[in-house]
Amino acid sequence: MSQTFTFIDIAGSRAEYTISDKDHHNGFHWSTDHGDQGGAPSFEEAQYQARTVLKDSMAANRRSDEAARTAKYSSPIAYAETYGPANSKARD
């Protein structure tokens, strides 16, 4: 048996993690829909670990997306393609 939870980060992105019931080693296995997994001695610790991994992963993805957007708009080539002479009629 297992329980699945949805985690929503500060930006509104959603991800799921699952915690399995206690196994034959008296531990709790957890996994995320990002592919991470682990184990903990208690349900609470498993939940904490899974949420922490998701928070870190989602924050890294958000920073990566922001960096890609910044690079796109600060690139001289992207600027020239958008505002260059070929597009001067669109601005006038």
Residue pairs with C-beta under 8 A, 6 or more apart in sequence:
1 20
1 21
2 18
2 19
2 20
2 21
3 18
3 19
4 16
4 17
4 18
5 16
5 17
5 18
5 19
5 47
6 14
6 15
6 16
7 14
7 15
7 16
7 17
7 51
7 54
7 55
7 58
8 14
9 15
9 54
9 55
9 58
9 59
9 62
11 58
11 62
13 58
13 61
13 62
15 32
15 33
15 34
15 54
15 57
15 58
16 32
16 33
17 30
17 31
17 32
17 33
17 47
17 50
17 51
17 54
18 30
18 31
18 32
18 50
19 28
19 29
19 30
19 43
19 46
19 47
19 50
20 28
20 29
20 30
21 28
22 28
22 43
23 29
26 41
27 39
27 40
27 41
28 39
28 40
28 41
28 42
28 43
28 45
28 46
29 37
29 38
29 39
29 46
30 37
30 38
30 39
30 40
30 46
30 47
30 49
30 50
31 37
31 38
31 50
32 50
32 53
32 54
32 57
34 53
34 54
34 57
36 50
36 53
36 54
36 57
38 46
38 49
38 50
38 53
39 46
40 46
40 48
40 49
72 78
73 79
81 87
83 91
